[in-house]
């Protein structure tokens, strides 16, 4: 697998964790979910409301 792909996927997961923490959600859970689902996790995170 291409190293750039892995770095990009990990960066997306870190960004999602930061977004989740900004919405008072658990960053670790969203980081792990992002590793599994990628952009689907990003879109769902953007749609959830802040707690």
Secondary structure, DSSP 4 states (H G I P E B T S, - for coil): --HHHHHHHHHHHHHHHHHHHHTTS-HHHHHHHHHHHTHHHHHHHHHSPP-
